[in-house]
Amino acid sequence: MDDIDRQLVSRLVRDGREPYADLARAVGLSLSATKRRVDRLVDEGAIRGFTAVVDPVVMGWALSASVELFTTGTVPFERMRRDLDAMPEVVSASTVSGGADAMLRVVASDAGHLERVISRLRDLPYVQQTNTVLLLSSLLSRPTPLTTDGPR
């Protein structure tokens, strides 16, 4: 990745719908050279896709929680990913160091819905326990920082 690639990615993170003509003008390339670079960044996996960013509250998901999963023994990574992927309320999941085995971010429409989601998580055969923290206000949320001053 060179500086032009970083500039393109940074602009697309801010607005994935920015027209190629505007991107080209911003980075000083022709329209076709810009499109080729963006296509290459997609092909190489630097850009994994383009998506709409929605406000969960506006979409009816008023509650957000952080849920720690504690498992019994070693759980195959793919099995856990498949089980969590089947639950639309789980919007992100990561394996973690420390006491818990995984950390989830879960959204729900209300407290009863959140309780049902936690119950479904606890019903997974390898889940020993959960620890849930209700998230109150978002102080900061942004995409991965990508600037022209980033890693090289």
N, CA and C atoms as an extended XYZ file, in Angstrom:
456
Properties=species:S:1:pos:R:3:atomname:S:1:resname:S:1:resid:I:1 pbc="F F F"
N         0.839       -1.194        0.000 N   MET     1
C         0.000        0.000        0.000 CA  MET     1
C         0.871        1.241        0.000 C   MET     1
N         0.578        2.149       -0.891 N   ASP     2
C         1.300        3.414       -0.912 CA  ASP     2
C         0.377        4.524       -0.399 C   ASP     2
N         0.859        5.758       -0.438 N   ASP     3
C         0.084        6.884        0.092 CA  ASP     3
C        -1.239        7.075       -0.654 C   ASP     3
N        -1.236        6.855       -1.952 N   ILE     4
C        -2.479        7.016       -2.718 CA  ILE     4
C        -3.500        5.962       -2.292 C   ILE     4
N        -3.059        4.723       -2.122 N   ASP     5
C        -3.969        3.678       -1.643 CA  ASP     5
C        -4.551        4.059       -0.287 C   ASP     5
N        -3.711        4.561        0.598 N   ARG     6
C        -4.178        4.950        1.938 CA  ARG     6
C        -5.199        6.082        1.851 C   ARG     6
N        -4.955        7.032        0.972 N   GLN     7
C        -5.898        8.135        0.796 CA  GLN     7
C        -7.233        7.616        0.275 C   GLN     7
N        -7.182        6.710       -0.698 N   LEU     8
C        -8.422        6.145       -1.246 CA  LEU     8
C        -9.198        5.404       -0.168 C   LEU     8
N        -8.510        4.561        0.591 N   VAL     9
C        -9.185        3.797        1.642 CA  VAL     9
C        -9.766        4.742        2.685 C   VAL     9
N        -9.012        5.740        3.083 N   SER    10
C        -9.480        6.695        4.085 CA  SER    10
C       -10.745        7.410        3.616 C   SER    10
N       -10.762        7.833        2.368 N   ARG    11
C       -11.941        8.521        1.831 CA  ARG    11
C       -13.125        7.563        1.732 C   ARG    11
N       -12.886        6.333        1.315 N   LEU    12
C       -13.974        5.365        1.185 CA  LEU    12
C       -14.522        4.935        2.541 C   LEU    12
N       -13.683        4.944        3.579 N   VAL    13
C       -14.175        4.658        4.926 CA  VAL    13
C       -15.142        5.758        5.355 C   VAL    13
N       -14.810        7.005        5.036 N   ARG    14
C       -15.690        8.125        5.382 CA  ARG    14
C       -16.971        8.102        4.566 C   ARG    14
N       -16.876        7.738        3.278 N   ASP    15
C       -18.050        7.712        2.402 CA  ASP    15
C       -17.831        6.667        1.318 C   ASP    15
N       -18.348        5.467        1.546 N   GLY    16
C       -18.190        4.370        0.601 CA  GLY    16
C       -18.889        4.607       -0.728 C   GLY    16
N       -19.698        5.652       -0.805 N   ARG    17
C       -20.408        5.962       -2.044 CA  ARG    17
C       -19.794        7.149       -2.789 C   ARG    17
N       -18.617        7.591       -2.352 N   GLU    18
C       -17.986        8.729       -3.027 CA  GLU    18
C       -17.718        8.363       -4.491 C   GLU    18
N       -18.150        9.196       -5.410 N   PRO    19
C       -17.966        8.883       -6.831 CA  PRO    19
C       -16.477        8.767       -7.203 C   PRO    19
N       -16.198        7.879       -8.161 N   TYR    20
C       -14.823        7.699       -8.617 CA  TYR    20
C       -14.224        9.005       -9.115 C   TYR    20
N       -15.026        9.847       -9.738 N   ALA    21
C       -14.509       11.125      -10.244 CA  ALA    21
C       -13.991       11.984       -9.095 C   ALA    21
N       -14.723       12.009       -7.980 N   ASP    22
C       -14.281       12.791       -6.820 CA  ASP    22
C       -13.037       12.168       -6.190 C   ASP    22
N       -13.014       10.839       -6.105 N   LEU    23
C       -11.831       10.152       -5.578 CA  LEU    23
C       -10.609       10.468       -6.437 C   LEU    23
N       -10.780       10.370       -7.748 N   ALA    24
C        -9.676       10.609       -8.682 CA  ALA    24
C        -9.126       12.015       -8.517 C   ALA    24
N       -10.022       12.990       -8.444 N   ARG    25
C        -9.611       14.383       -8.278 CA  ARG    25
C        -8.845       14.562       -6.958 C   ARG    25
N        -9.333       13.922       -5.892 N   ALA    26
C        -8.715       14.085       -4.567 CA  ALA    26
C        -7.301       13.508       -4.497 C   ALA    26
N        -7.066       12.412       -5.231 N   VAL    27
C        -5.747       11.768       -5.143 CA  VAL    27
C        -4.852       12.072       -6.344 C   VAL    27
N        -5.386       12.826       -7.311 N   GLY    28
C        -4.567       13.235       -8.451 CA  GLY    28
C        -4.328       12.165       -9.491 C   GLY    28
N        -5.288       11.263       -9.670 N   LEU    29
C        -5.175       10.220      -10.695 CA  LEU    29
C        -6.309       10.351      -11.697 C   LEU    29
N        -6.177        9.651      -12.824 N   SER    30
C        -7.278        9.595      -13.782 CA  SER    30
C        -8.395        8.732      -13.204 C   SER    30
N        -9.568        8.880      -13.765 N   LEU    31
C       -10.720        8.098      -13.327 CA  LEU    31
C       -10.444        6.602      -13.468 C   LEU    31
N        -9.891        6.179      -14.605 N   SER    32
C        -9.642        4.750      -14.821 CA  SER    32
C        -8.560        4.214      -13.883 C   SER    32
N        -7.521        4.995      -13.634 N   ALA    33
C        -6.462        4.551      -12.712 CA  ALA    33
C        -7.014        4.437      -11.289 C   ALA    33
N        -7.892        5.342      -10.920 N   THR    34
C        -8.507        5.292       -9.588 CA  THR    34
C        -9.375        4.049       -9.454 C   THR    34
N       -10.197        3.782      -10.473 N   LYS    35
C       -11.060        2.592      -10.421 CA  LYS    35
C       -10.221        1.319      -10.343 C   LYS    35
N        -9.134        1.251      -11.116 N   ARG    36
C        -8.259        0.072      -11.065 CA  ARG    36
C        -7.675       -0.108       -9.664 C   ARG    36
N        -7.257        0.986       -9.044 N   ARG    37
C        -6.696        0.895       -7.687 CA  ARG    37
C        -7.740        0.415       -6.683 C   ARG    37
N        -8.939        0.965       -6.754 N   VAL    38
C        -9.999        0.540       -5.827 CA  VAL    38
C       -10.321       -0.930       -6.068 C   VAL    38
N       -10.431       -1.332       -7.320 N   ASP    39
C       -10.695       -2.750       -7.633 CA  ASP    39
C        -9.589       -3.640       -7.074 C   ASP    39
N        -8.334       -3.209       -7.201 N   ARG    40
C        -7.210       -3.990       -6.664 CA  ARG    40
C        -7.294       -4.076       -5.147 C   ARG    40
N        -7.634       -2.963       -4.490 N   LEU    41
C        -7.758       -2.975       -3.031 CA  LEU    41
C        -8.857       -3.942       -2.584 C   LEU    41
N        -9.915       -4.033       -3.359 N   VAL    42
C       -10.981       -4.999       -3.060 CA  VAL    42
C       -10.478       -6.417       -3.309 C   VAL    42
N        -9.851       -6.644       -4.460 N   ASP    43
C        -9.338       -7.983       -4.803 CA  ASP    43
C        -8.328       -8.491       -3.777 C   ASP    43
N        -7.484       -7.592       -3.256 N   GLU    44
C        -6.449       -7.982       -2.292 CA  GLU    44
C        -6.979       -8.098       -0.865 C   GLU    44
N        -8.232       -7.689       -0.658 N   GLY    45
C        -8.828       -7.817        0.674 CA  GLY    45
C        -8.598       -6.631        1.590 C   GLY    45
N        -7.919       -5.584        1.116 N   ALA    46
C        -7.753       -4.389        1.950 CA  ALA    46
C        -9.111       -3.747        2.209 C   ALA    46
N        -9.970       -3.754        1.195 N   ILE    47
C       -11.362       -3.329        1.337 CA  ILE    47
C       -12.204       -4.595        1.229 C   ILE    47
N       -12.889       -4.934        2.311 N   ARG    48
C       -13.658       -6.185        2.328 CA  ARG    48
C       -15.068       -6.027        1.804 C   ARG    48
N       -15.537       -4.812        1.644 N   GLY    49
C       -16.875       -4.608        1.120 CA  GLY    49
C       -17.355       -3.201        1.397 C   GLY    49
N       -18.529       -2.915        0.905 N   PHE    50
C       -19.158       -1.618        1.086 CA  PHE    50
C       -20.525       -1.888        1.697 C   PHE    50
N       -20.883       -1.101        2.697 N   THR    51
C       -22.127       -1.369        3.400 CA  THR    51
C       -22.745       -0.078        3.917 C   THR    51
N       -24.022       -0.142        4.225 N   ALA    52
C       -24.692        0.986        4.861 CA  ALA    52
C       -24.471        0.894        6.364 C   ALA    52
N       -24.204        2.020        6.985 N   VAL    53
C       -24.058        2.071        8.437 CA  VAL    53
C       -25.375        2.601        8.988 C   VAL    53
N       -26.044        1.791        9.777 N   VAL    54
C       -27.355        2.174       10.284 CA  VAL    54
C       -27.296        2.480       11.774 C   VAL    54
N       -28.223        3.281       12.225 N   ASP    55
C       -28.339        3.598       13.642 CA  ASP    55
C       -29.216        2.521       14.276 C   ASP    55
N       -28.668        1.716       15.186 N   PRO    56
C       -29.455        0.626       15.763 CA  PRO    56
C       -30.712        1.107       16.482 C   PRO    56
N       -30.660        2.258       17.125 N   VAL    57
C       -31.837        2.763       17.840 CA  VAL    57
C       -32.956        3.085       16.855 C   VAL    57
N       -32.616        3.731       15.751 N   VAL    58
C       -33.617        4.062       14.737 CA  VAL    58
C       -34.224        2.777       14.153 C   VAL    58
N       -33.418        1.715       14.077 N   MET    59
C       -33.892        0.443       13.537 CA  MET    59
C       -34.644       -0.403       14.573 C   MET    59
N       -34.826        0.131       15.793 N   GLY    60
C       -35.597       -0.579       16.801 CA  GLY    60
C       -34.777       -1.390       17.784 C   GLY    60
N       -33.461       -1.272       17.745 N   TRP    61
C       -32.587       -1.995       18.668 CA  TRP    61
C       -32.123       -0.998       19.730 C   TRP    61
N       -32.968       -0.736       20.715 N   ALA    62
C       -32.727        0.332       21.689 CA  ALA    62
C       -31.640        0.001       22.706 C   ALA    62
N       -31.400       -1.289       22.973 N   LEU    63
C       -30.407       -1.687       23.971 CA  LEU    63
C       -29.181       -2.274       23.305 C   LEU    63
N       -28.044       -1.996       23.930 N   SER    64
C       -26.786       -2.571       23.482 CA  SER    64
C       -26.061       -3.072       24.720 C   SER    64
N       -25.455       -4.226       24.609 N   ALA    65
C       -24.768       -4.818       25.756 CA  ALA    65
C       -23.465       -5.461       25.318 C   ALA    65
N       -22.561       -5.525       26.260 N   SER    66
C       -21.323       -6.261       26.087 CA  SER    66
C       -21.486       -7.551       26.884 C   SER    66
N       -21.258       -8.679       26.230 N   VAL    67
C       -21.460       -9.983       26.885 CA  VAL    67
C       -20.165      -10.784       26.810 C   VAL    67
N       -19.665      -11.155       27.986 N   GLU    68
C       -18.506      -12.045       28.052 CA  GLU    68
C       -19.026      -13.480       28.062 C   GLU    68
N       -18.417      -14.326       27.231 N   LEU    69
C       -18.748      -15.758       27.217 CA  LEU    69
C       -17.613      -16.534       27.867 C   LEU    69
N       -17.968      -17.400       28.781 N   PHE    70
C       -17.011      -18.306       29.412 CA  PHE    70
C       -17.398      -19.707       28.962 C   PHE    70
N       -16.465      -20.419       28.361 N   THR    71
C       -16.787      -21.740       27.807 CA  THR    71
C       -16.148      -22.855       28.625 C   THR    71
N       -16.672      -24.045       28.397 N   THR    72
C       -16.106      -25.239       29.024 CA  THR    72
C       -15.162      -25.877       28.022 C   THR    72
N       -13.906      -25.975       28.364 N   GLY    73
C       -12.934      -26.610       27.465 CA  GLY    73
C       -12.661      -25.770       26.239 C   GLY    73
N       -12.108      -26.417       25.245 N   THR    74
C       -11.760      -25.758       23.993 CA  THR    74
C       -12.893      -25.951       22.997 C   THR    74
N       -13.382      -24.849       22.472 N   VAL    75
C       -14.470      -24.880       21.495 CA  VAL    75
C       -13.881      -24.583       20.129 C   VAL    75
N       -14.167      -25.412       19.128 N   PRO    76
C       -13.666      -25.100       17.781 CA  PRO    76
C       -14.136      -23.714       17.337 C   PRO    76
N       -13.209      -22.938       16.865 N   PHE    77
C       -13.451      -21.561       16.434 CA  PHE    77
C       -14.618      -21.482       15.458 C   PHE    77
N       -14.618      -22.329       14.446 N   GLU    78
C       -15.667      -22.289       13.418 CA  GLU    78
C       -17.042      -22.617       13.987 C   GLU    78
N       -17.099      -23.515       14.953 N   ARG    79
C       -18.390      -23.856       15.563 CA  ARG    79
C       -18.951      -22.641       16.297 C   ARG    79
N       -18.101      -21.986       17.093 N   MET    80
C       -18.568      -20.811       17.828 CA  MET    80
C       -18.989      -19.716       16.851 C   MET    80
N       -18.195      -19.480       15.817 N   ARG    81
C       -18.542      -18.467       14.817 CA  ARG    81
C       -19.897      -18.786       14.181 C   ARG    81
N       -20.118      -20.033       13.803 N   ARG    82
C       -21.379      -20.448       13.177 CA  ARG    82
C       -22.558      -20.233       14.130 C   ARG    82
N       -22.407      -20.637       15.390 N   ASP    83
C       -23.487      -20.486       16.370 CA  ASP    83
C       -23.826      -19.019       16.613 C   ASP    83
N       -22.799      -18.182       16.729 N   LEU    84
C       -23.034      -16.760       16.983 CA  LEU    84
C       -23.577      -16.056       15.749 C   LEU    84
N       -23.128      -16.479       14.585 N   ASP    85
C       -23.610      -15.885       13.342 CA  ASP    85
C       -25.108      -16.145       13.155 C   ASP    85
N       -25.621      -17.218       13.732 N   ALA    86
C       -27.045      -17.555       13.616 CA  ALA    86
C       -27.925      -16.648       14.477 C   ALA    86
N       -27.307      -15.817       15.302 N   MET    87
C       -28.059      -14.907       16.172 CA  MET    87
C       -27.884      -13.479       15.656 C   MET    87
N       -28.889      -12.919       15.001 N   PRO    88
C       -28.735      -11.581       14.418 CA  PRO    88
C       -28.459      -10.489       15.446 C   PRO    88
N       -28.831      -10.721       16.681 N   GLU    89
C       -28.586       -9.726       17.727 CA  GLU    89
C       -27.108       -9.593       18.079 C   GLU    89
N       -26.308      -10.611       17.767 N   VAL    90
C       -24.860      -10.545       18.013 CA  VAL    90
C       -24.249       -9.796       16.829 C   VAL    90
N       -23.830       -8.544       17.083 N   VAL    91
C       -23.323       -7.713       15.991 CA  VAL    91
C       -21.806       -7.752       15.871 C   VAL    91
N       -21.115       -8.212       16.915 N   SER    92
C       -19.685       -8.449       16.811 CA  SER    92
C       -19.287       -9.461       17.875 C   SER    92
N       -18.245      -10.202       17.578 N   ALA    93
C       -17.756      -11.215       18.512 CA  ALA    93
C       -16.264      -11.396       18.287 C   ALA    93
N       -15.532      -11.490       19.396 N   SER    94
C       -14.079      -11.679       19.322 CA  SER    94
C       -13.639      -12.631       20.407 C   SER    94
N       -12.630      -13.440       20.095 N   THR    95
C       -11.983      -14.184       21.167 CA  THR    95
C       -11.101      -13.194       21.903 C   THR    95
N       -10.903      -13.432       23.198 N   VAL    96
C       -10.172      -12.461       24.015 CA  VAL    96
C        -9.220      -13.160       24.964 C   VAL    96
N        -8.260      -12.393       25.463 N   SER    97
C        -7.394      -12.898       26.523 CA  SER    97
C        -8.050      -12.563       27.854 C   SER    97
N        -7.566      -13.167       28.919 N   GLY    98
C        -8.150      -12.907       30.226 CA  GLY    98
C        -9.088      -14.021       30.636 C   GLY    98
N        -9.993      -13.725       31.545 N   GLY    99
C       -10.881      -14.741       32.091 CA  GLY    99
C       -11.899      -15.278       31.103 C   GLY    99
N       -12.515      -14.403       30.331 N   ALA   100
C       -13.533      -14.830       29.371 CA  ALA   100
C       -12.870      -15.423       28.136 C   ALA   100
N       -13.648      -16.192       27.394 N   ASP   101
C       -13.141      -16.781       26.150 CA  ASP   101
C       -13.538      -15.962       24.925 C   ASP   101
N       -14.652      -15.241       25.031 N   ALA   102
C       -15.112      -14.411       23.919 CA  ALA   102
C       -15.848      -13.201       24.475 C   ALA   102
N       -15.810      -12.117       23.690 N   MET   103
C       -16.523      -10.894       24.035 CA  MET   103
C       -17.455      -10.576       22.877 C   MET   103
N       -18.725      -10.345       23.211 N   LEU   104
C       -19.739      -10.078       22.201 CA  LEU   104
C       -20.313       -8.690       22.398 C   LEU   104
N       -20.748       -8.088       21.321 N   ARG   105
C       -21.606       -6.907       21.402 CA  ARG   105
C       -22.947       -7.336       20.877 C   ARG   105
N       -23.962       -7.137       21.694 N   VAL   106
C       -25.308       -7.611       21.405 CA  VAL   106
C       -26.258       -6.420       21.404 C   VAL   106
N       -27.204       -6.411       20.467 N   VAL   107
C       -28.258       -5.398       20.460 CA  VAL   107
C       -29.605       -6.087       20.646 C   VAL   107
N       -30.544       -5.354       21.246 N   ALA   108
C       -31.881       -5.906       21.492 CA  ALA   108
C       -32.892       -4.771       21.508 C   ALA   108
N       -34.145       -5.122       21.311 N   SER   109
C       -35.193       -4.100       21.268 CA  SER   109
C       -35.565       -3.595       22.649 C   SER   109
N       -35.469       -4.457       23.654 N   ASP   110
C       -35.812       -4.069       25.018 CA  ASP   110
C       -35.192       -5.075       25.987 C   ASP   110
N       -35.427       -4.885       27.290 N   ALA   111
C       -34.803       -5.744       28.301 CA  ALA   111
C       -35.235       -7.203       28.148 C   ALA   111
N       -36.502       -7.443       27.849 N   GLY   112
C       -36.969       -8.819       27.663 CA  GLY   112
C       -36.286       -9.507       26.494 C   GLY   112
N       -36.120       -8.777       25.415 N   HIS   113
C       -35.434       -9.314       24.240 CA  HIS   113
C       -33.982       -9.646       24.591 C   HIS   113
N       -33.306       -8.729       25.297 N   LEU   114
C       -31.921       -8.975       25.705 CA  LEU   114
C       -31.845      -10.219       26.588 C   LEU   114
N       -32.783      -10.361       27.485 N   GLU   115
C       -32.799      -11.534       28.362 CA  GLU   115
C       -32.943      -12.824       27.552 C   GLU   115
N       -33.798      -12.807       26.521 N   ARG   116
C       -33.968      -13.996       25.670 CA  ARG   116
C       -32.687      -14.305       24.894 C   ARG   116
N       -31.989      -13.270       24.430 N   VAL   117
C       -30.724      -13.475       23.705 CA  VAL   117
C       -29.697      -14.110       24.646 C   VAL   117
N       -29.587      -13.582       25.845 N   ILE   118
C       -28.628      -14.131       26.819 CA  ILE   118
C       -28.982      -15.577       27.142 C   ILE   118
N       -30.266      -15.859       27.245 N   SER   119
C       -30.700      -17.236       27.503 CA  SER   119
C       -30.293      -18.157       26.348 C   SER   119
N       -30.446      -17.685       25.106 N   ARG   120
C       -30.026      -18.500       23.948 CA  ARG   120
C       -28.523      -18.724       23.969 C   ARG   120
N       -27.773      -17.707       24.366 N   LEU   121
C       -26.318      -17.871       24.465 CA  LEU   121
C       -25.977      -18.910       25.530 C   LEU   121
N       -26.639      -18.839       26.670 N   ARG   122
C       -26.372      -19.785       27.753 CA  ARG   122
C       -26.796      -21.202       27.399 C   ARG   122
N       -27.717      -21.339       26.457 N   ASP   123
C       -28.155      -22.673       26.018 CA  ASP   123
C       -27.155      -23.360       25.093 C   ASP   123
N       -26.176      -22.617       24.583 N   LEU   124
C       -25.151      -23.260       23.751 CA  LEU   124
C       -24.420      -24.273       24.627 C   LEU   124
N       -24.208      -25.478       24.129 N   PRO   125
C       -23.704      -26.562       24.987 CA  PRO   125
C       -22.330      -26.298       25.609 C   PRO   125
N       -21.555      -25.434       25.036 N   TYR   126
C       -20.203      -25.182       25.531 CA  TYR   126
C       -20.111      -23.927       26.395 C   TYR   126
N       -21.211      -23.205       26.577 N   VAL   127
C       -21.173      -21.984       27.383 CA  VAL   127
C       -21.393      -22.337       28.844 C   VAL   127
N       -20.413      -21.994       29.652 N   GLN   128
C       -20.469      -22.253       31.089 CA  GLN   128
C       -21.200      -21.122       31.809 C   GLN   128
N       -20.874      -19.873       31.428 N   GLN   129
C       -21.543      -18.725       32.027 CA  GLN   129
C       -21.356      -17.514       31.145 C   GLN   129
N       -22.146      -16.482       31.424 N   THR   130
C       -22.018      -15.207       30.729 CA  THR   130
C       -21.925      -14.096       31.771 C   THR   130
N       -21.376      -12.987       31.345 N   ASN   131
C       -21.353      -11.781       32.163 CA  ASN   131
C       -21.758      -10.646       31.239 C   ASN   131
N       -22.850       -9.969       31.575 N   THR   132
C       -23.410       -8.954       30.691 CA  THR   132
C       -23.326       -7.576       31.319 C   THR   132
N       -22.915       -6.601       30.517 N   VAL   133
C       -22.880       -5.206       30.930 CA  VAL   133
C       -23.714       -4.416       29.929 C   VAL   133
N       -24.720       -3.712       30.420 N   LEU   134
C       -25.556       -2.883       29.570 CA  LEU   134
C       -24.779       -1.628       29.186 C   LEU   134
N       -24.733       -1.324       27.897 N   LEU   135
C       -24.045       -0.130       27.415 CA  LEU   135
C       -25.045        1.024       27.394 C   LEU   135
N       -24.690        2.137       28.025 N   LEU   136
C       -25.638        3.241       28.175 CA  LEU   136
C       -25.544        4.259       27.040 C   LEU   136
N       -24.428        4.934       26.913 N   SER   137
C       -24.260        5.968       25.889 CA  SER   137
C       -22.982        5.705       25.111 C   SER   137
N       -23.046        5.936       23.826 N   SER   138
C       -21.856        5.797       22.994 CA  SER   138
C       -21.061        7.092       23.056 C   SER   138
N       -19.843        6.994       23.553 N   LEU   139
C       -18.979        8.165       23.607 CA  LEU   139
C       -18.220        8.370       22.302 C   LEU   139
N       -17.894        7.259       21.637 N   LEU   140
C       -17.111        7.343       20.410 CA  LEU   140
C       -17.294        6.051       19.627 C   LEU   140
N       -17.518        6.185       18.353 N   SER   141
C       -17.610        5.027       17.471 CA  SER   141
C       -17.098        5.460       16.111 C   SER   141
N       -16.070        4.788       15.639 N   ARG   142
C       -15.516        5.138       14.338 CA  ARG   142
C       -14.898        3.907       13.705 C   ARG   142
N       -14.713        3.966       12.404 N   PRO   143
C       -14.053        2.849       11.735 CA  PRO   143
C       -12.579        2.780       12.126 C   PRO   143
N       -11.925        1.721       11.734 N   THR   144
C       -10.500        1.578       11.976 CA  THR   144
C        -9.788        2.827       11.468 C   THR   144
N        -8.912        3.433       12.284 N   PRO   145
C        -8.251        4.662       11.835 CA  PRO   145
C        -7.330        4.410       10.658 C   PRO   145
N        -7.608        5.068        9.578 N   LEU   146
C        -6.803        4.941        8.371 CA  LEU   146
C        -6.478        6.335        7.880 C   LEU   146
N        -5.267        6.737        8.046 N   THR   147
C        -4.842        8.039        7.563 CA  THR   147
C        -3.577        7.873        6.747 C   THR   147
N        -3.187        8.942        6.100 N   THR   148
C        -1.936        8.867        5.338 CA  THR   148
C        -0.741        8.786        6.269 C   THR   148
N        -0.954        9.036        7.570 N   ASP   149
C         0.135        8.942        8.550 CA  ASP   149
C         0.176        7.578        9.216 C   ASP   149
N        -0.634        6.624        8.757 N   GLY   150
C        -0.743        5.315        9.388 CA  GLY   150
C         0.467        4.437        9.147 C   GLY   150
N         0.384        3.172        9.572 N   PRO   151
C         1.494        2.233        9.426 CA  PRO   151
C         1.901        2.057        7.980 C   PRO   151
N         3.166        1.803        7.796 N   ARG   152
C         3.682        1.588        6.423 CA  ARG   152
C         4.446        0.316        6.347 C   ARG   152
